[in-house]
């Protein structure tokens, strides 16, 4: 089997891209002191999510919650943190 043929398969390229993205999310999580959650998925998924939401809490502080999520077939990498201002 030719190695270039194996590495050019779309599933291998998708897996490699998601692994690099998951690693980048973990690096970002470590740099912002975030909660990093690795968990199994009961199924098969592939993709990534970036989300932030701003709201006012009970102490009248503006809070922004950030979520980074990378789904690598049957493993989920979640990075969660919040930033308070005001």
TIMI-2910 file (N, C-alpha, C, CB; in pm, 1 decimal, decimal comma, always signed):
<rs>
+----------+----------+----------+----------+----------+----------+----------+----------+----------+----------+----------+----------+------+
!      n_x !      n_y !      n_z !     ca_x !     ca_y !     ca_z !      c_x !      c_y !      c_z !     cb_x !     cb_y !     cb_z ! resn !
+----------+----------+----------+----------+----------+----------+----------+----------+----------+----------+----------+----------+------+
!    +84,7 !   -118,6 !     +0,0 !     +0,0 !     +0,0 !     +0,0 !    +88,4 !   +123,8 !     +0,0 !    -95,9 !     +0,4 !   +122,2 !  Unk !
!    +55,1 !   +217,6 !    -84,0 !   +130,5 !   +341,6 !    -97,0 !    +89,9 !   +438,6 !    +15,0 !   +106,9 !   +405,6 !   -236,9 !  Unk !
!   +188,4 !   +494,5 !    +85,6 !   +160,4 !   +583,8 !   +197,9 !    +91,4 !   +711,6 !   +151,7 !   +289,5 !   +618,0 !   +271,6 !  Unk !
!   +126,1 !   +762,6 !    +34,7 !    +61,7 !   +885,6 !    -12,7 !    -85,7 !   +862,0 !    -43,1 !   +133,2 !   +939,0 !   -137,8 !  Unk !
!   -119,9 !   +744,7 !    -90,4 !   -259,4 !   +711,1 !   -115,2 !   -336,8 !   +705,0 !    +15,9 !   -270,2 !   +577,6 !   -189,9 !  Unk !
!   -274,7 !   +646,2 !   +119,3 !   -337,5 !   +636,5 !   +251,5 !   -359,0 !   +775,4 !   +310,6 !   -251,3 !   +550,8 !   +346,7 !  Unk !
!   -256,4 !   +862,7 !   +303,8 !   -265,9 !   +995,1 !   +364,4 !   -356,7 !  +1088,8 !   +286,5 !   -129,0 !  +1056,1 !   +376,2 !  Unk !
!   -385,1 !  +1058,6 !   +161,0 !   -472,0 !  +1145,6 !    +82,5 !   -619,5 !  +1108,7 !    +97,1 !   -432,0 !  +1140,1 !    -63,5 !  Unk !
!   -650,3 !  +1006,2 !   +172,9 !   -790,1 !   +966,6 !   +194,6 !   -860,8 !  +1075,5 !   +276,4 !   -798,7 !   +827,6 !   +267,7 !  Unk !
!   -983,3 !  +1115,8 !   +239,9 !  -1053,1 !  +1225,0 !   +309,8 !  -1077,1 !  +1199,5 !   +458,5 !  -1184,8 !  +1250,2 !   +243,4 !  Unk !
!  -1101,0 !  +1076,6 !   +498,0 !  -1123,5 !  +1046,7 !   +640,4 !   -996,3 !  +1070,7 !   +721,2 !  -1171,1 !   +900,7 !   +658,5 !  Unk !
!   -882,2 !  +1032,6 !   +668,6 !   -754,0 !  +1054,3 !   +736,9 !   -725,7 !  +1203,6 !   +747,1 !   -638,3 !   +982,2 !   +662,3 !  Unk !
!   -754,1 !  +1278,6 !   +641,3 !   -733,4 !  +1423,0 !   +644,4 !   -826,2 !  +1489,9 !   +744,9 !   -754,9 !  +1482,7 !   +505,6 !  Unk !
!   -951,9 !  +1447,4 !   +751,9 !  -1047,3 !  +1501,1 !   +849,0 !  -1002,9 !  +1470,5 !   +991,1 !  -1187,3 !  +1444,2 !   +824,3 !  Unk !
!   -962,0 !  +1346,7 !  +1016,4 !   -914,8 !  +1306,9 !  +1148,5 !   -793,8 !  +1390,5 !  +1190,0 !   -879,5 !  +1157,3 !  +1150,2 !  Unk !
!   -698,6 !  +1409,2 !  +1100,1 !   -578,5 !  +1487,8 !  +1129,8 !   -614,4 !  +1632,8 !  +1159,6 !   -479,3 !  +1481,0 !  +1012,7 !  Unk !
!   -703,3 !  +1691,3 !  +1079,8 !   -744,5 !  +1829,3 !  +1101,8 !   -814,5 !  +1845,4 !  +1236,7 !   -836,4 !  +1875,6 !   +988,9 !  Unk !
!   -903,6 !  +1752,7 !  +1271,3 !   -973,9 !  +1760,9 !  +1399,4 !   -880,4 !  +1738,0 !  +1517,6 !  -1087,1 !  +1659,6 !  +1403,3 !  Unk !
!   -783,3 !  +1650,3 !  +1502,7 !   -684,8 !  +1629,6 !  +1610,0 !   -604,3 !  +1757,7 !  +1634,5 !   -589,3 !  +1512,2 !  +1574,4 !  Unk !
!   -561,8 !  +1823,2 !  +1527,8 !   -487,6 !  +1948,9 !  +1541,8 !   -575,6 !  +2057,8 !  +1602,1 !   -433,0 !  +1994,7 !  +1405,6 !  Unk !
!   -701,2 !  +2064,6 !  +1560,3 !   -793,3 !  +2163,0 !  +1615,6 !   -821,2 !  +2136,0 !  +1763,3 !   -923,9 !  +2163,1 !  +1536,7 !  Unk !
!   -840,1 !  +2010,0 !  +1800,3 !   -859,0 !  +1974,7 !  +1941,1 !   -737,7 !  +2009,9 !  +2025,1 !   -889,1 !  +1826,9 !  +1954,6 !  Unk !
!   -618,7 !  +1986,5 !  +1971,4 !   -494,6 !  +2021,7 !  +2041,6 !   -485,0 !  +2173,3 !  +2057,7 !   -370,5 !  +1967,4 !  +1965,0 !  Unk !
!   -521,2 !  +2249,2 !  +1953,9 !   -520,7 !  +2395,6 !  +1962,0 !   -619,7 !  +2443,5 !  +2067,4 !   -554,6 !  +2457,8 !  +1825,2 !  Unk !
!   -738,5 !  +2382,3 !  +2074,7 !   -836,9 !  +2419,2 !  +2176,1 !   -782,4 !  +2394,3 !  +2316,8 !   -967,2 !  +2340,6 !  +2155,2 !  Unk !
!   -712,1 !  +2284,7 !  +2337,8 !   -654,1 !  +2255,0 !  +2469,5 !   -546,3 !  +2357,6 !  +2503,9 !   -594,6 !  +2111,5 !  +2472,5 !  Unk !
!   -464,2 !  +2396,0 !  +2407,3 !   -360,9 !  +2499,1 !  +2430,6 !   -427,7 !  +2631,3 !  +2469,5 !   -271,5 !  +2518,6 !  +2303,2 !  Unk !
!   -534,3 !  +2670,1 !  +2398,1 !   -607,5 !  +2792,2 !  +2432,6 !   -665,6 !  +2780,4 !  +2572,9 !   -719,9 !  +2819,7 !  +2329,8 !  Unk !
!   -722,2 !  +2665,4 !  +2605,6 !   -779,0 !  +2643,3 !  +2738,1 !   -676,4 !  +2656,3 !  +2849,1 !   -842,3 !  +2507,8 !  +2744,4 !  Unk !
!   -557,9 !  +2604,2 !  +2826,0 !   -452,1 !  +2616,5 !  +2926,5 !   -406,7 !  +2760,8 !  +2941,5 !   -333,0 !  +2528,2 !  +2889,7 !  Unk !
!   -404,9 !  +2836,5 !  +2833,0 !   -358,3 !  +2975,1 !  +2840,2 !   -458,3 !  +3067,5 !  +2908,5 !   -329,0 !  +3026,7 !  +2701,6 !  Unk !
!   -589,0 !  +3035,9 !  +2903,8 !   -690,1 !  +3120,3 !  +2969,8 !   -740,4 !  +3058,8 !  +3100,2 !   -808,0 !  +3144,0 !  +2876,0 !  Unk !
!   -675,2 !  +2952,2 !  +3146,5 !   -712,2 !  +2884,5 !  +3271,0 !   -857,3 !  +2836,8 !  +3266,9 !   -691,0 !  +2978,0 !  +3390,8 !  Unk !
!   -893,4 !  +2769,2 !  +3159,9 !  -1030,2 !  +2723,0 !  +3138,6 !  -1049,9 !  +2582,3 !  +3193,7 !  -1065,0 !  +2726,5 !  +2990,0 !  Unk !
!  -1176,4 !  +2543,9 !  +3201,1 !  -1211,9 !  +2406,7 !  +3236,1 !  -1207,6 !  +2324,5 !  +3107,3 !  -1354,1 !  +2399,0 !  +3305,2 !  Unk !
!  -1128,1 !  +2217,9 !  +3107,2 !  -1112,3 !  +2133,1 !  +2989,4 !  -1175,8 !  +1998,4 !  +3020,4 !   -961,3 !  +2117,2 !  +2949,5 !  Unk !
!  -1271,2 !  +1958,3 !  +2936,6 !  -1345,4 !  +1834,5 !  +2959,2 !  -1325,8 !  +1743,0 !  +2838,4 !  -1497,4 !  +1863,3 !  +2983,5 !  Unk !
!  -1277,4 !  +1621,8 !  +2863,2 !  -1269,5 !  +1518,0 !  +2760,8 !  -1375,2 !  +1414,1 !  +2795,3 !  -1125,1 !  +1453,9 !  +2752,7 !  Unk !
!  -1462,1 !  +1385,3 !  +2699,7 !  -1568,6 !  +1290,3 !  +2730,2 !  -1601,6 !  +1205,7 !  +2607,0 !  -1694,5 !  +1364,5 !  +2779,7 !  Unk !
!  -1650,2 !  +1084,4 !  +2631,5 !  -1689,1 !   +999,7 !  +2518,8 !  -1824,7 !  +1041,7 !  +2463,3 !  -1692,9 !   +852,4 !  +2561,3 !  Unk !
!  -1847,0 !  +1009,6 !  +2339,2 !  -1975,0 !  +1035,6 !  +2272,6 !  -2040,5 !   +901,2 !  +2244,8 !  -1955,8 !  +1118,3 !  +2139,6 !  Unk !
!  -2168,9 !   +891,1 !  +2270,8 !  -2242,0 !   +767,7 !  +2239,2 !  -2290,6 !   +778,0 !  +2095,5 !  -2362,4 !   +744,1 !  +2338,3 !  Unk !
!  -2199,1 !   +762,5 !  +2004,3 !  -2231,7 !   +775,9 !  +1863,4 !  -2106,7 !   +810,2 !  +1785,0 !  -2339,9 !   +882,6 !  +1841,9 !  Unk !
!  -2126,4 !   +878,6 !  +1674,4 !  -2017,0 !   +908,2 !  +1583,0 !  -2037,8 !  +1049,1 !  +1529,4 !  -2009,5 !   +803,6 !  +1466,7 !  Unk !
!  -1948,4 !  +1142,7 !  +1566,0 !  -1961,3 !  +1281,4 !  +1522,3 !  -1825,7 !  +1335,9 !  +1482,9 !  -2024,0 !  +1368,3 !  +1632,6 !  Unk !
!  -1826,7 !  +1436,9 !  +1396,2 !  -1704,2 !  +1505,3 !  +1357,7 !  -1737,5 !  +1651,5 !  +1334,2 !  -1639,9 !  +1440,9 !  +1230,8 !  Unk !
!  -1659,0 !  +1740,9 !  +1393,6 !  -1682,2 !  +1882,9 !  +1373,1 !  -1629,7 !  +1965,7 !  +1488,2 !  -1829,0 !  +1909,3 !  +1353,8 !  Unk !
!  -1652,2 !  +2096,9 !  +1480,1 !  -1604,4 !  +2189,7 !  +1582,7 !  -1707,9 !  +2298,8 !  +1603,8 !  -1467,4 !  +2251,1 !  +1543,1 !  Unk !
!  -1705,7 !  +2358,5 !  +1724,0 !  -1798,1 !  +2464,4 !  +1761,4 !  -1721,5 !  +2570,4 !  +1839,4 !  -1917,0 !  +2408,4 !  +1844,8 !  Unk !
!  -1747,7 !  +2696,3 !  +1807,0 !  -1694,7 !  +2809,7 !  +1882,7 !  -1814,3 !  +2897,6 !  +1917,1 !  -1583,9 !  +2889,8 !  +1800,9 !  Unk !
!  -1831,1 !  +2930,4 !  +2046,9 !  -1949,4 !  +3005,8 !  +2088,5 !  -1912,8 !  +3097,6 !  +2204,4 !  -2065,1 !  +2910,2 !  +2128,8 !  Unk !
!  -1972,6 !  +3217,2 !  +2206,8 !  -1963,6 !  +3303,0 !  +2324,9 !  -2098,3 !  +3369,7 !  +2347,0 !  -1850,8 !  +3409,3 !  +2309,1 !  Unk !
!  -2127,7 !  +3396,3 !  +2472,6 !  -2256,1 !  +3456,8 !  +2510,1 !  -2231,5 !  +3553,7 !  +2624,7 !  -2361,5 !  +3347,7 !  +2550,6 !  Unk !
!  -2289,9 !  +3672,6 !  +2613,0 !  -2273,0 !  +3776,0 !  +2715,0 !  -2407,2 !  +3800,6 !  +2783,3 !  -2217,4 !  +3907,8 !  +2652,7 !  Unk !
!  -2402,8 !  +3812,1 !  +2916,4 !  -2523,7 !  +3840,4 !  +2993,5 !  -2485,9 !  +3917,0 !  +3119,5 !  -2599,2 !  +3709,2 !  +3029,5 !  Unk !
!  -2586,4 !  +3971,2 !  +3188,1 !  -2567,9 !  +4042,5 !  +3314,8 !  -2613,4 !  +3950,2 !  +3427,1 !  -2647,7 !  +4178,7 !  +3317,2 !  Unk !
!  -2524,4 !  +3925,4 !  +3525,0 !  -2559,9 !  +3836,2 !  +3635,5 !  -2628,8 !  +3912,5 !  +3749,4 !  -2434,4 !  +3765,0 !  +3688,3 !  Unk !
!  -2651,7 !  +3844,9 !  +3861,3 !  -2724,0 !  +3903,8 !  +3974,4 !  -2649,7 !  +4020,3 !  +4038,4 !  -2750,5 !  +3798,4 !  +4078,8 !  Unk !
!  -2517,1 !  +4020,8 !  +4028,9 !  -2436,4 !  +4128,4 !  +4088,2 !  -2414,7 !  +4243,8 !  +3990,6 !  -2301,2 !  +4073,7 !  +4134,0 !  Unk !
!  -2493,6 !  +4249,5 !  +3883,1 !  -2482,6 !  +4350,9 !  +3778,2 !  -2344,8 !  +4354,0 !  +3713,3 !  -2514,4 !  +4487,0 !  +3834,9 !  Unk !
!  -2282,7 !  +4238,6 !  +3702,3 !  -2157,0 !  +4225,6 !  +3630,1 !  -2186,1 !  +4170,9 !  +3491,2 !  -2057,4 !  +4133,9 !  +3706,5 !  Unk !
!  -2112,7 !  +4220,1 !  +3393,6 !  -2125,2 !  +4164,9 !  +3258,8 !  -2034,7 !  +4042,1 !  +3249,5 !  -2087,8 !  +4271,7 !  +3149,1 !  Unk !
!  -2092,9 !  +3929,2 !  +3216,9 !  -2020,1 !  +3802,3 !  +3210,1 !  -2027,8 !  +3750,2 !  +3067,1 !  -2078,3 !  +3697,5 !  +3311,4 !  Unk !
!  -1912,4 !  +3713,5 !  +3013,3 !  -1907,8 !  +3650,6 !  +2881,6 !  -1859,8 !  +3507,5 !  +2899,2 !  -1814,8 !  +3729,6 !  +2783,7 !  Unk !
!  -1941,8 !  +3412,1 !  +2857,0 !  -1905,3 !  +3270,4 !  +2863,1 !  -1856,1 !  +3227,1 !  +2725,7 !  -2026,2 !  +3182,4 !  +2909,5 !  Unk !
!  -1744,2 !  +3156,8 !  +2724,3 !  -1684,8 !  +3108,1 !  +2600,4 !  -1687,3 !  +2955,4 !  +2599,0 !  -1540,0 !  +3160,8 !  +2584,4 !  Unk !
!  -1715,2 !  +2899,2 !  +2483,6 !  -1715,7 !  +2754,1 !  +2465,3 !  -1642,2 !  +2719,9 !  +2336,5 !  -1860,9 !  +2698,5 !  +2462,2 !  Unk !
!  -1547,2 !  +2628,7 !  +2346,7 !  -1481,3 !  +2568,7 !  +2231,0 !  -1507,7 !  +2419,0 !  +2240,6 !  -1325,2 !  +2601,4 !  +2226,7 !  Unk !
!  -1553,7 !  +2359,6 !  +2132,2 !  -1583,3 !  +2216,5 !  +2134,4 !  -1533,9 !  +2153,9 !  +2004,2 !  -1736,1 !  +2190,9 !  +2154,0 !  Unk !
!  -1462,7 !  +2042,7 !  +2017,3 !  -1415,1 !  +1967,6 !  +1901,6 !  -1458,9 !  +1822,8 !  +1918,9 !  -1259,3 !  +1978,6 !  +1885,8 !  Unk !
!  -1532,5 !  +1771,4 !  +1819,6 !  -1583,5 !  +1634,5 !  +1823,5 !  -1503,4 !  +1550,9 !  +1724,9 !  -1736,4 !  +1629,5 !  +1790,2 !  Unk !
!  -1430,6 !  +1453,5 !  +1777,9 !  -1343,5 !  +1368,8 !  +1696,7 !  -1399,0 !  +1227,5 !  +1700,7 !  -1195,2 !  +1373,0 !  +1747,4 !  Unk !
!  -1494,5 !  +1200,0 !  +1614,1 !  -1558,8 !  +1070,8 !  +1597,1 !  -1630,3 !  +1024,6 !  +1723,7 !  -1456,9 !   +967,8 !  +1555,6 !  Unk !
!  -1563,0 !   +974,6 !  +1825,9 !  -1631,8 !   +931,7 !  +1947,2 !  -1574,3 !   +995,2 !  +2073,1 !  -1625,5 !   +781,8 !  +1959,1 !  Unk !
!  -1494,4 !  +1102,3 !  +2057,8 !  -1437,8 !  +1176,1 !  +2171,1 !  -1473,5 !  +1324,1 !  +2156,2 !  -1282,1 !  +1156,6 !  +2179,3 !  Unk !
!  -1514,4 !  +1385,3 !  +2266,2 !  -1548,1 !  +1527,2 !  +2268,0 !  -1446,5 !  +1602,1 !  +2354,2 !  -1692,8 !  +1549,4 !  +2321,1 !  Unk !
!  -1389,0 !  +1709,2 !  +2299,0 !  -1298,1 !  +1797,3 !  +2372,2 !  -1373,1 !  +1928,0 !  +2391,7 !  -1160,4 !  +1819,1 !  +2295,4 !  Unk !
!  -1402,5 !  +1963,4 !  +2518,3 !  -1476,8 !  +2085,9 !  +2551,1 !  -1387,9 !  +2176,9 !  +2633,8 !  -1608,7 !  +2053,4 !  +2627,8 !  Unk !
!  -1382,1 !  +2302,7 !  +2597,1 !  -1306,4 !  +2403,6 !  +2671,2 !  -1404,8 !  +2514,2 !  +2707,6 !  -1183,7 !  +2459,7 !  +2587,0 !  Unk !
!  -1420,4 !  +2538,9 !  +2838,8 !  -1519,4 !  +2635,1 !  +2889,6 !  -1452,9 !  +2734,0 !  +2984,4 !  -1635,4 !  +2561,8 !  +2961,5 !  Unk !
!  -1481,4 !  +2863,0 !  +2964,0 !  -1433,8 !  +2962,9 !  +3057,5 !  -1523,6 !  +3084,9 !  +3048,5 !  -1286,6 !  +3000,0 !  +3029,3 !  Unk !
!  -1513,3 !  +3171,8 !  +3150,2 !  -1591,4 !  +3294,0 !  +3149,1 !  -1502,7 !  +3412,6 !  +3186,0 !  -1710,8 !  +3283,1 !  +3245,6 !  Unk !
!  -1544,4 !  +3528,5 !  +3138,7 !  -1471,2 !  +3652,6 !  +3164,1 !  -1570,6 !  +3751,9 !  +3219,8 !  -1401,4 !  +3707,8 !  +3034,2 !  Unk !
!  -1537,7 !  +3809,7 !  +3335,5 !  -1626,8 !  +3905,3 !  +3401,6 !  -1571,1 !  +4047,1 !  +3383,2 !  -1642,7 !  +3871,1 !  +3553,8 !  Unk !
!  -1662,4 !  +4141,5 !  +3361,2 !  -1622,4 !  +4282,0 !  +3352,6 !  -1733,9 !  +4367,7 !  +3410,8 !  -1591,2 !  +4323,4 !  +3205,0 !  Unk !
!  -1698,3 !  +4480,1 !  +3465,1 !  -1800,0 !  +4571,7 !  +3516,2 !  -1819,2 !  +4556,1 !  +3661,0 !  -1929,3 !  +4552,1 !  +3447,4 !  Unk !
+----------+----------+----------+----------+----------+----------+----------+----------+----------+----------+----------+----------+------+
</rs>
